[in-house]
Amino acid sequence: MIGVFDSGIGGLTIVRELLRKLPGYRLIYFGDTARTPYGTKSPETIISYAIQDTEFLLEHGAKIIVVACHSASSVATEALREKFPEVPIFEVVTPSVKKALSVTRKKIIGVIGTRATISSGVYQRKVAELDPEVKVYGNACPLLVPLVEEGWLKKPETRRIVKKCLIPLKMRGIDTLVLGCTHYPVLKPVIQAKAGRRVTLVDPAEEVAEEVASFLSQHPELERELARGEDHQIYVSDLTEAFERVARLFMGKKVKLLKADCEMSHVIKPNASC
Amino acid sequence: MIGVFDSGIGGLTIVRELLRKLPGYRLIYFGDTARTPYGTKSPETIISYAIQDTEFLLEHGAKIIVVACHSASSVATEALREKFPEVPIFEVVTPSVKKALSVTRKKIIGVIGTRATISSGVYQRKVAELDPEVKVYGNACPLLVPLVEEGWLKKPETRRIVKKCLIPLKMRGIDTLVLGCTHYPVLKPVIQAKAGRRVTLVDPAEEVAEEVASFLSQHPELERELARGEDHQIYVSDLTEAFERVARLFMGKKVKLLKADCEMSHVIKPNASC
Protein backbone atom coordinates (compact mmCIF):
# COMPACT_ATOMS: atom_id res chain seq x y z
CA MET A 1 0.00 0.00 0.00
CA ILE A 2 0.94 3.63 -0.40
CA GLY A 3 1.07 5.17 3.08
CA VAL A 4 0.26 8.82 3.67
CA PHE A 5 0.34 10.64 6.98
CA ASP A 6 -0.56 14.10 8.12
CA SER A 7 -1.01 16.01 11.37
CA GLY A 8 -4.74 15.85 10.75
CA ILE A 9 -7.26 15.84 7.98
CA GLY A 10 -5.62 18.27 5.54
CA GLY A 11 -3.44 15.56 3.99
CA LEU A 12 -6.53 14.16 2.31
CA THR A 13 -5.93 16.78 -0.40
CA ILE A 14 -2.80 14.73 -1.22
CA VAL A 15 -4.75 11.46 -1.10
CA ARG A 16 -7.26 12.90 -3.54
CA GLU A 17 -4.48 13.81 -5.96
CA LEU A 18 -2.73 10.43 -5.55
CA LEU A 19 -5.99 8.63 -6.34
CA ARG A 20 -6.35 10.76 -9.45
CA LYS A 21 -2.78 10.19 -10.69
CA LEU A 22 -2.40 6.58 -9.50
CA PRO A 23 -5.83 4.99 -9.74
CA GLY A 24 -6.00 1.35 -8.69
CA TYR A 25 -3.37 1.46 -5.94
CA ARG A 26 -4.47 0.78 -2.39
CA LEU A 27 -3.87 3.63 0.00
CA ILE A 28 -3.56 3.86 3.76
CA TYR A 29 -3.78 7.24 5.50
CA PHE A 30 -3.06 8.24 9.05
CA GLY A 31 -4.23 11.62 10.35
CA ASP A 32 -3.00 12.46 13.84
CA THR A 33 -6.15 14.32 14.86
CA ALA A 34 -5.54 13.55 18.56
CA ARG A 35 -2.46 15.79 18.51
CA THR A 36 -3.24 18.11 15.61
CA PRO A 37 -1.94 20.65 14.66
CA TYR A 38 1.82 20.10 14.23
CA GLY A 39 2.60 23.52 12.78
CA THR A 40 2.60 25.29 16.14
CA LYS A 41 4.89 22.74 17.80
CA SER A 42 8.67 22.36 18.13
CA PRO A 43 10.82 20.48 15.60
CA GLU A 44 11.72 17.83 18.23
CA THR A 45 8.07 17.10 18.96
CA ILE A 46 7.13 17.04 15.28
CA ILE A 47 9.98 14.60 14.55
CA SER A 48 8.81 12.24 17.32
CA TYR A 49 5.25 12.35 16.06
CA ALA A 50 6.33 11.80 12.44
CA ILE A 51 8.31 8.70 13.44
CA GLN A 52 5.29 7.28 15.28
CA ASP A 53 3.00 8.03 12.36
CA THR A 54 5.38 6.31 9.93
CA GLU A 55 5.64 3.27 12.21
CA PHE A 56 1.86 3.02 12.25
CA LEU A 57 1.69 3.03 8.45
CA LEU A 58 4.55 0.52 8.01
CA GLU A 59 2.97 -1.83 10.57
CA HIS A 60 -0.21 -1.66 8.52
CA GLY A 61 1.44 -2.66 5.27
CA ALA A 62 2.62 0.59 3.69
CA LYS A 63 5.60 0.08 1.37
CA ILE A 64 6.24 3.71 0.58
CA ILE A 65 5.52 6.76 2.73
CA VAL A 66 4.22 10.12 1.65
CA VAL A 67 4.58 12.87 4.27
CA ALA A 68 1.55 15.01 3.47
CA CYS A 69 2.10 17.42 6.36
CA HIS A 70 4.24 20.40 5.38
CA SER A 71 5.43 21.00 8.93
CA ALA A 72 6.61 17.37 9.18
CA SER A 73 8.07 17.50 5.65
CA SER A 74 9.99 20.63 6.61
CA VAL A 75 11.51 19.47 9.88
CA ALA A 76 11.29 15.66 10.00
CA THR A 77 12.16 14.26 6.55
CA GLU A 78 15.84 13.80 7.33
CA ALA A 79 15.10 12.05 10.63
CA LEU A 80 12.58 9.76 8.91
CA ARG A 81 15.04 8.76 6.17
CA GLU A 82 17.66 8.04 8.81
CA LYS A 83 15.27 5.99 10.93
CA PHE A 84 13.74 4.07 7.98
CA PRO A 85 16.59 3.83 5.44
CA GLU A 86 14.93 1.07 3.39
CA VAL A 87 11.65 2.89 2.87
CA PRO A 88 11.12 5.33 -0.01
CA ILE A 89 9.93 8.51 1.70
CA PHE A 90 8.31 11.35 -0.24
CA GLU A 91 7.64 14.77 1.12
CA VAL A 92 5.85 17.85 -0.13
CA VAL A 93 8.61 20.45 -0.05
CA THR A 94 11.01 19.25 -2.77
CA PRO A 95 8.46 18.77 -5.56
CA SER A 96 6.93 22.18 -4.79
CA VAL A 97 10.34 23.82 -4.96
CA LYS A 98 11.11 22.15 -8.30
CA LYS A 99 7.80 23.29 -9.71
CA ALA A 100 8.26 26.83 -8.41
CA LEU A 101 11.73 27.03 -9.95
CA SER A 102 10.35 25.87 -13.28
CA VAL A 103 7.66 28.56 -13.39
CA THR A 104 9.26 31.66 -11.87
CA ARG A 105 10.38 34.20 -14.47
CA LYS A 106 11.53 36.95 -12.11
CA LYS A 107 13.33 34.42 -9.88
CA ILE A 108 11.44 35.59 -6.81
CA ILE A 109 9.35 32.96 -5.06
CA GLY A 110 7.01 33.32 -2.08
CA VAL A 111 5.98 30.60 0.38
CA ILE A 112 3.18 30.65 2.92
CA GLY A 113 2.87 28.01 5.64
CA THR A 114 2.64 27.29 9.35
CA ARG A 115 5.09 28.75 11.82
CA ALA A 116 7.04 25.45 12.00
CA THR A 117 7.35 25.26 8.19
CA ILE A 118 8.41 28.86 7.67
CA SER A 119 10.82 28.94 10.65
CA SER A 120 12.55 25.82 9.37
CA GLY A 121 13.94 27.76 6.39
CA VAL A 122 13.73 24.55 4.36
CA TYR A 123 12.44 26.26 1.21
CA GLN A 124 15.37 28.68 1.23
CA ARG A 125 17.84 25.80 1.63
CA LYS A 126 16.28 23.69 -1.14
CA VAL A 127 16.14 26.58 -3.57
CA ALA A 128 19.74 27.58 -2.76
CA GLU A 129 20.83 24.00 -3.60
CA LEU A 130 19.05 23.95 -6.94
CA ASP A 131 19.36 27.55 -8.14
CA PRO A 132 21.23 29.98 -5.90
CA GLU A 133 20.11 32.90 -8.06
CA VAL A 134 16.49 32.54 -7.04
CA LYS A 135 15.22 34.45 -4.00
CA VAL A 136 12.65 32.92 -1.64
CA TYR A 137 10.54 34.81 0.88
CA GLY A 138 8.35 33.04 3.42
CA ASN A 139 5.53 34.23 5.62
CA ALA A 140 3.79 32.23 8.36
CA CYS A 141 0.00 32.49 8.19
CA PRO A 142 -1.16 30.53 11.25
CA LEU A 143 -4.74 31.80 11.10
CA LEU A 144 -5.55 30.22 7.74
CA VAL A 145 -5.77 26.66 9.09
CA PRO A 146 -8.46 27.43 11.69
CA LEU A 147 -10.36 29.54 9.14
CA VAL A 148 -10.41 26.63 6.68
CA GLU A 149 -11.39 24.19 9.41
CA GLU A 150 -14.33 26.42 10.27
CA GLY A 151 -15.35 26.34 6.61
CA TRP A 152 -14.88 30.12 6.33
CA LEU A 153 -13.65 29.83 2.75
CA LYS A 154 -15.23 32.95 1.31
CA LYS A 155 -15.99 35.17 4.30
CA PRO A 156 -14.79 38.76 4.30
CA GLU A 157 -12.63 38.09 7.39
CA THR A 158 -10.84 35.32 5.51
CA ARG A 159 -10.23 37.58 2.52
CA ARG A 160 -8.81 40.28 4.75
CA ILE A 161 -6.56 37.87 6.63
CA VAL A 162 -5.29 36.32 3.36
CA LYS A 163 -4.60 39.81 2.04
CA LYS A 164 -2.60 40.77 5.15
CA CYS A 165 -0.68 37.53 4.95
CA LEU A 166 0.37 38.17 1.34
CA ILE A 167 1.35 41.85 1.68
CA PRO A 168 4.98 41.26 2.75
CA LEU A 169 5.45 38.78 -0.12
CA LYS A 170 3.88 41.04 -2.73
CA MET A 171 6.17 43.83 -1.58
CA ARG A 172 9.10 41.56 -2.46
CA GLY A 173 7.77 41.23 -6.01
CA ILE A 174 7.08 37.47 -6.06
CA ASP A 175 5.70 35.98 -9.27
CA THR A 176 5.25 32.46 -7.86
CA LEU A 177 3.64 31.41 -4.59
CA VAL A 178 3.97 27.98 -2.98
CA LEU A 179 0.91 26.97 -0.94
CA GLY A 180 3.01 25.44 1.83
CA CYS A 181 0.25 23.84 3.94
CA THR A 182 -2.24 21.12 3.07
CA HIS A 183 -5.13 23.41 4.01
CA TYR A 184 -4.35 26.25 1.64
CA PRO A 185 -5.40 24.75 -1.71
CA VAL A 186 -9.07 24.99 -0.67
CA LEU A 187 -8.49 28.75 -0.38
CA LYS A 188 -7.01 28.95 -3.90
CA PRO A 189 -9.65 31.34 -5.30
CA VAL A 190 -9.16 33.85 -2.46
CA ILE A 191 -5.37 33.49 -2.48
CA GLN A 192 -5.22 33.94 -6.26
CA ALA A 193 -7.46 37.01 -6.05
CA LYS A 194 -5.33 38.62 -3.34
CA ALA A 195 -1.97 37.59 -4.84
CA GLY A 196 -2.96 38.96 -8.24
CA ARG A 197 -3.38 37.23 -11.59
CA ARG A 198 0.31 37.46 -12.44
CA VAL A 199 1.36 35.28 -9.52
CA THR A 200 1.42 31.54 -10.29
CA LEU A 201 0.25 29.35 -7.41
CA VAL A 202 2.04 26.05 -6.79
CA ASP A 203 -0.16 23.34 -5.27
CA PRO A 204 2.10 20.74 -3.62
CA ALA A 205 -0.59 18.05 -3.75
CA GLU A 206 -0.35 17.90 -7.54
CA GLU A 207 3.45 17.96 -7.51
CA VAL A 208 3.98 15.22 -4.94
CA ALA A 209 1.48 12.93 -6.67
CA GLU A 210 3.35 13.47 -9.93
CA GLU A 211 6.63 12.63 -8.22
CA VAL A 212 5.29 9.40 -6.69
CA ALA A 213 3.83 8.35 -10.05
CA SER A 214 7.11 9.02 -11.83
CA PHE A 215 9.10 7.13 -9.16
CA LEU A 216 6.84 4.09 -9.46
CA SER A 217 7.10 4.04 -13.24
CA GLN A 218 10.90 3.85 -12.77
CA HIS A 219 10.72 1.16 -10.09
CA PRO A 220 8.58 -1.68 -11.45
CA GLU A 221 9.88 -4.04 -8.72
CA LEU A 222 8.29 -1.81 -6.06
CA GLU A 223 5.25 -1.10 -8.14
CA ARG A 224 4.51 -4.86 -8.24
CA GLU A 225 4.71 -5.00 -4.43
CA LEU A 226 2.04 -2.37 -3.90
CA ALA A 227 -1.44 -3.75 -3.37
CA ARG A 228 -4.22 -2.94 -5.81
CA GLY A 229 -7.80 -2.22 -4.93
CA GLU A 230 -10.30 0.41 -4.01
CA ASP A 231 -10.52 -0.36 -0.30
CA HIS A 232 -8.47 2.54 0.98
CA GLN A 233 -8.10 2.93 4.73
CA ILE A 234 -8.34 6.36 6.30
CA TYR A 235 -7.24 6.22 9.95
CA VAL A 236 -7.35 9.01 12.50
CA SER A 237 -6.13 9.07 16.11
CA ASP A 238 -9.24 10.96 17.23
CA LEU A 239 -12.69 11.08 15.68
CA THR A 240 -15.23 13.90 15.93
CA GLU A 241 -18.04 15.17 13.74
CA ALA A 242 -15.99 18.24 12.90
CA PHE A 243 -13.15 16.07 11.57
CA GLU A 244 -15.64 14.18 9.38
CA ARG A 245 -16.98 17.46 8.02
CA VAL A 246 -13.48 18.72 7.21
CA ALA A 247 -12.57 15.37 5.62
CA ARG A 248 -15.48 15.80 3.26
CA LEU A 249 -14.32 19.29 2.39
CA PHE A 250 -10.83 18.09 1.52
CA MET A 251 -11.77 14.92 -0.35
CA GLY A 252 -14.68 16.50 -2.20
CA LYS A 253 -16.90 13.62 -1.05
CA LYS A 254 -17.94 11.76 2.08
CA VAL A 255 -15.12 9.67 3.58
CA LYS A 256 -15.29 6.91 6.17
CA LEU A 257 -12.81 7.69 8.93
CA LEU A 258 -11.51 4.77 11.05
CA LYS A 259 -10.40 5.40 14.60
CA ALA A 260 -6.87 4.04 15.02
CA ASP A 261 -7.28 2.04 18.16
CA CYS A 262 -4.69 0.15 20.13
CA GLU A 263 -2.02 0.80 17.54
CA MET A 264 -1.75 4.47 18.35
CA SER A 265 -3.12 4.19 21.84
CA HIS A 266 0.00 5.50 23.51
CA VAL A 267 -1.08 8.78 22.01
CA ILE A 268 -4.35 8.91 23.81
CA LYS A 269 -4.33 6.30 26.55
CA PRO A 270 -3.27 6.97 30.10
CA ASN A 271 -0.71 4.77 31.84
CA ALA A 272 1.56 4.50 28.84
CA SER A 273 4.97 3.48 30.12
CA CYS A 274 7.56 6.21 30.30
CA MET B 1 1.44 22.33 46.13
CA ILE B 2 -1.59 23.54 44.26
CA GLY B 3 -1.62 21.77 40.89
CA VAL B 4 -3.11 23.41 37.81
CA PHE B 5 -3.33 21.89 34.34
CA ASP B 6 -4.49 23.13 30.99
CA SER B 7 -4.40 22.05 27.36
CA GLY B 8 -1.75 24.69 26.82
CA ILE B 9 -0.70 28.10 28.00
CA GLY B 10 -4.12 29.71 28.53
CA GLY B 11 -4.48 28.27 32.02
CA LEU B 12 -1.85 30.72 33.19
CA THR B 13 -4.70 33.25 33.49
CA ILE B 14 -5.95 31.02 36.33
CA VAL B 15 -2.46 30.78 37.86
CA ARG B 16 -2.23 34.55 37.84
CA GLU B 17 -5.53 34.83 39.69
CA LEU B 18 -4.59 32.07 42.18
CA LEU B 19 -1.33 33.85 42.96
CA ARG B 20 -3.28 37.03 43.58
CA LYS B 21 -5.89 35.43 45.85
CA LEU B 22 -3.61 32.90 47.54
CA PRO B 23 -0.19 34.52 47.79
CA GLY B 24 2.49 32.41 49.43
CA TYR B 25 1.30 28.99 48.26
CA ARG B 26 3.56 27.01 45.95
CA LEU B 27 2.04 26.24 42.59
CA ILE B 28 2.77 23.63 39.93
CA TYR B 29 1.36 24.03 36.44
CA PHE B 30 1.25 21.61 33.54
CA GLY B 31 0.38 22.88 30.04
CA ASP B 32 -0.03 20.14 27.45
CA THR B 33 1.41 22.19 24.60
CA ALA B 34 2.52 19.03 22.75
CA ARG B 35 -1.13 18.09 22.18
CA THR B 36 -2.82 21.48 22.40
CA PRO B 37 -5.64 22.37 21.73
CA TYR B 38 -8.15 20.10 23.49
CA GLY B 39 -11.28 22.01 22.44
CA THR B 40 -11.39 20.51 18.94
CA LYS B 41 -11.00 16.92 20.17
CA SER B 42 -13.44 14.22 21.29
CA PRO B 43 -14.58 13.78 24.91
CA GLU B 44 -12.83 10.36 25.14
CA THR B 45 -9.50 11.83 24.05
CA ILE B 46 -9.85 14.84 26.35
CA ILE B 47 -10.62 12.55 29.30
CA SER B 48 -7.51 10.44 28.63
CA TYR B 49 -5.34 13.52 28.40
CA ALA B 50 -6.84 15.04 31.56
CA ILE B 51 -6.07 11.86 33.52
CA GLN B 52 -2.46 11.90 32.32
CA ASP B 53 -2.11 15.59 33.16
CA THR B 54 -3.49 15.01 36.67
CA GLU B 55 -1.13 12.06 37.22
CA PHE B 56 1.79 14.27 36.26
CA LEU B 57 0.80 16.91 38.81
CA LEU B 58 0.15 14.40 41.62
CA GLU B 59 3.49 12.68 40.97
CA HIS B 60 5.12 16.08 41.33
CA GLY B 61 3.60 16.81 44.70
CA ALA B 62 0.26 18.49 43.97
CA LYS B 63 -2.28 18.00 46.77
CA ILE B 64 -5.23 19.64 45.07
CA ILE B 65 -5.96 19.92 41.35
CA VAL B 66 -7.41 22.85 39.46
CA VAL B 67 -8.60 22.01 35.95
CA ALA B 68 -7.94 25.31 34.19
CA CYS B 69 -9.00 24.05 30.77
CA HIS B 70 -12.68 24.64 30.06
CA SER B 71 -12.88 21.77 27.58
CA ALA B 72 -11.43 19.36 30.16
CA SER B 73 -13.60 20.87 32.93
CA SER B 74 -16.66 20.35 30.74
CA VAL B 75 -16.11 16.73 29.71
CA ALA B 76 -13.55 15.21 32.10
CA THR B 77 -14.33 16.39 35.65
CA GLU B 78 -16.51 13.40 36.52
CA ALA B 79 -13.94 10.93 35.19
CA LEU B 80 -11.17 12.68 37.16
CA ARG B 81 -13.14 12.57 40.43
CA GLU B 82 -13.84 8.89 39.86
CA LYS B 83 -10.20 8.10 39.08
CA PHE B 84 -8.77 10.21 41.93
CA PRO B 85 -11.45 10.07 44.66
CA GLU B 86 -9.13 11.31 47.43
CA VAL B 87 -7.99 14.43 45.63
CA PRO B 88 -9.96 17.70 45.80
CA ILE B 89 -10.57 18.62 42.17
CA PHE B 90 -11.69 22.08 41.14
CA GLU B 91 -12.91 23.03 37.71
CA VAL B 92 -13.87 26.25 36.01
CA VAL B 93 -17.48 25.58 35.03
CA THR B 94 -19.29 25.41 38.39
CA PRO B 95 -17.93 28.64 39.87
CA SER B 96 -18.69 30.50 36.63
CA VAL B 97 -22.25 29.20 36.64
CA LYS B 98 -22.74 30.25 40.27
CA LYS B 99 -21.44 33.71 39.54
CA ALA B 100 -23.58 34.03 36.40
CA LEU B 101 -26.70 33.00 38.34
CA SER B 102 -25.95 35.59 40.99
CA VAL B 103 -25.67 38.46 38.51
CA THR B 104 -28.31 37.74 35.85
CA ARG B 105 -31.43 39.87 36.24
CA LYS B 106 -33.29 38.72 33.15
CA LYS B 107 -32.41 35.07 33.82
CA ILE B 108 -30.85 34.67 30.39
CA ILE B 109 -27.19 33.69 30.33
CA GLY B 110 -24.84 33.30 27.38
CA VAL B 111 -21.69 31.15 27.20
CA ILE B 112 -18.93 31.21 24.61
CA GLY B 113 -16.29 28.49 24.41
CA THR B 114 -14.62 25.85 22.29
CA ARG B 115 -16.59 23.31 20.32
CA ALA B 116 -15.93 20.59 22.97
CA THR B 117 -17.14 22.86 25.79
CA ILE B 118 -20.29 24.05 24.07
CA SER B 119 -21.24 20.61 22.66
CA SER B 120 -20.94 19.09 26.14
CA GLY B 121 -24.03 21.03 27.29
CA VAL B 122 -22.46 21.18 30.75
CA TYR B 123 -23.50 24.79 31.40
CA GLN B 124 -27.13 23.98 30.63
CA ARG B 125 -27.04 20.99 33.00
CA LYS B 126 -25.39 22.92 35.85
CA VAL B 127 -27.79 25.83 35.54
CA ALA B 128 -30.80 23.50 35.38
CA GLU B 129 -29.63 21.89 38.64
CA LEU B 130 -29.27 25.20 40.44
CA ASP B 131 -32.06 27.30 38.96
CA PRO B 132 -34.31 25.67 36.34
CA GLU B 133 -35.91 29.03 35.53
CA VAL B 134 -32.73 30.43 34.05
CA LYS B 135 -32.10 29.98 30.33
CA VAL B 136 -28.60 29.34 28.97
CA TYR B 137 -27.48 29.76 25.37
CA GLY B 138 -24.07 28.67 24.16
CA ASN B 139 -22.07 29.45 21.05
CA ALA B 140 -18.79 27.87 20.00
CA CYS B 141 -16.21 30.43 18.83
CA PRO B 142 -13.26 28.30 17.71
CA LEU B 143 -11.47 31.15 15.94
CA LEU B 144 -10.89 33.22 19.06
CA VAL B 145 -8.14 30.97 20.45
CA PRO B 146 -5.88 31.21 17.37
CA LEU B 147 -6.55 34.97 17.16
CA VAL B 148 -5.43 35.43 20.77
CA GLU B 149 -2.40 33.17 20.24
CA GLU B 150 -1.38 35.36 17.32
CA GLY B 151 -1.66 38.37 19.59
CA TRP B 152 -4.41 39.87 17.38
CA LEU B 153 -6.16 41.37 20.39
CA LYS B 154 -7.36 44.62 18.84
CA LYS B 155 -7.30 44.00 15.08
CA PRO B 156 -10.39 44.77 13.04
CA GLU B 157 -10.68 41.09 12.00
CA THR B 158 -10.80 40.09 15.66
CA ARG B 159 -13.51 42.67 16.38
CA ARG B 160 -15.58 41.41 13.46
CA ILE B 161 -15.20 37.77 14.43
CA VAL B 162 -16.11 38.52 18.07
CA LYS B 163 -19.15 40.44 16.85
CA LYS B 164 -20.31 37.52 14.67
CA CYS B 165 -19.77 35.12 17.51
CA LEU B 166 -21.98 37.14 19.86
CA ILE B 167 -24.87 37.85 17.45
CA PRO B 168 -26.85 34.64 18.17
CA LEU B 169 -26.50 35.23 21.92
CA LYS B 170 -27.50 38.88 21.76
CA MET B 171 -30.56 37.87 19.76
CA ARG B 172 -31.57 35.71 22.74
CA GLY B 173 -31.42 38.74 25.00
CA ILE B 174 -28.63 37.63 27.35
CA ASP B 175 -27.61 40.00 30.14
CA THR B 176 -24.70 37.87 31.39
CA LEU B 177 -21.92 36.25 29.38
CA VAL B 178 -19.58 33.55 30.66
CA LEU B 179 -16.12 33.65 29.06
CA GLY B 180 -15.90 29.87 28.79
CA CYS B 181 -12.31 29.50 27.61
CA THR B 182 -9.05 30.47 29.28
CA HIS B 183 -8.07 32.60 26.29
CA TYR B 184 -11.08 34.88 26.24
CA PRO B 185 -10.37 37.13 29.24
CA VAL B 186 -7.53 38.80 27.30
CA LEU B 187 -10.19 39.82 24.76
CA LYS B 188 -12.41 41.35 27.48
CA PRO B 189 -12.38 44.90 26.08
CA VAL B 190 -13.45 43.76 22.58
CA ILE B 191 -16.00 41.28 23.95
CA GLN B 192 -17.49 43.90 26.28
CA ALA B 193 -17.70 46.43 23.43
CA LYS B 194 -19.45 43.97 21.11
CA ALA B 195 -21.71 42.47 23.80
CA GLY B 196 -22.81 45.91 24.95
CA ARG B 197 -22.42 47.69 28.25
CA ARG B 198 -25.50 46.07 29.76
CA VAL B 199 -24.06 42.57 29.52
CA THR B 200 -22.03 41.48 32.55
CA LEU B 201 -18.98 39.38 31.72
CA VAL B 202 -18.09 36.47 34.00
CA ASP B 203 -14.37 35.67 34.14
CA PRO B 204 -13.93 32.10 35.40
CA ALA B 205 -10.34 32.72 36.50
CA GLU B 206 -11.52 35.04 39.26
CA GLU B 207 -14.33 32.71 40.29
CA VAL B 208 -12.29 29.52 40.52
CA ALA B 209 -9.54 31.26 42.50
CA GLU B 210 -12.20 32.52 44.91
CA GLU B 211 -13.58 28.98 45.27
CA VAL B 212 -10.16 27.44 45.98
CA ALA B 213 -9.42 30.15 48.57
CA SER B 214 -12.74 29.60 50.28
CA PHE B 215 -12.25 25.80 50.29
CA LEU B 216 -8.81 26.12 51.88
CA SER B 217 -10.08 28.44 54.59
CA GLN B 218 -12.60 25.73 55.49
CA HIS B 219 -10.02 22.92 55.40
CA PRO B 220 -7.11 23.99 57.59
CA GLU B 221 -5.79 20.39 57.69
CA LEU B 222 -5.24 20.51 53.91
CA GLU B 223 -4.05 24.08 53.98
CA ARG B 224 -1.24 23.05 56.33
CA GLU B 225 -0.17 20.32 53.89
CA LEU B 226 0.32 22.70 50.99
CA ALA B 227 3.85 23.92 50.54
CA ARG B 228 4.69 27.60 50.87
CA GLY B 229 7.09 29.52 48.74
CA GLU B 230 7.55 31.55 45.62
CA ASP B 231 9.27 28.89 43.54
CA HIS B 232 6.35 27.97 41.30
CA GLN B 233 6.95 25.41 38.58
CA ILE B 234 5.46 25.93 35.14
CA TYR B 235 5.81 22.76 33.06
CA VAL B 236 4.89 22.29 29.40
CA SER B 237 5.02 19.15 27.25
CA ASP B 238 6.43 21.11 24.30
CA LEU B 239 8.42 24.32 24.29
CA THR B 240 8.62 26.90 21.50
CA GLU B 241 9.26 30.63 21.35
CA ALA B 242 5.62 31.21 20.48
CA PHE B 243 4.50 29.43 23.66
CA GLU B 244 6.84 31.64 25.70
CA ARG B 245 5.42 34.74 24.05
CA VAL B 246 1.84 33.66 24.80
CA ALA B 247 2.78 32.76 28.38
CA ARG B 248 3.97 36.31 28.87
CA LEU B 249 0.70 37.62 27.47
CA PHE B 250 -1.36 35.55 29.89
CA MET B 251 0.75 36.05 33.00
CA GLY B 252 1.34 39.73 32.37
CA LYS B 253 5.09 39.16 32.86
CA LYS B 254 7.91 36.92 31.67
CA VAL B 255 7.58 33.31 32.84
CA LYS B 256 10.16 30.54 32.85
CA LEU B 257 8.66 27.48 31.16
CA LEU B 258 10.12 24.06 32.01
CA LYS B 259 9.96 21.25 29.50
CA ALA B 260 8.34 18.22 31.14
CA ASP B 261 10.80 15.56 30.19
CA CYS B 262 10.67 11.87 30.83
CA GLU B 263 7.56 12.19 32.96
CA MET B 264 5.32 13.02 30.04
CA SER B 265 7.51 11.44 27.44
CA HIS B 266 4.88 8.94 26.31
CA VAL B 267 3.22 12.01 24.85
CA ILE B 268 6.05 12.85 22.54
CA LYS B 269 8.43 9.92 22.41
CA PRO B 270 8.26 7.17 19.84
CA ASN B 271 8.21 3.53 20.86
CA ALA B 272 5.85 4.03 23.76
CA SER B 273 4.36 0.65 24.56
CA CYS B 274 0.85 0.04 23.35
Interface residues (C-beta under 8 A of the other chain):
Chain A: T33 A34 R35 T36 T40 K41 S42 E44 T45 S48 Y49 I51 Q52 E55 R115 P142 L143 V145 P146 L147 E149 E150 W152 P156 E157 R160 I161 D238 L239 T240 A242 C262 E263 S265 H266 V267 I268 K269 P270 A272 S273 C274
Chain B: T33 A34 R35 T36 T40 K41 S42 E44 T45 S48 Y49 I51 Q52 E55 R115 P142 L143 V145 P146 L147 E149 E150 W152 P156 E157 R160 I161 D238 L239 T240 A242 C262 E263 S265 H266 V267 I268 K269 P270 A272 S273 C274
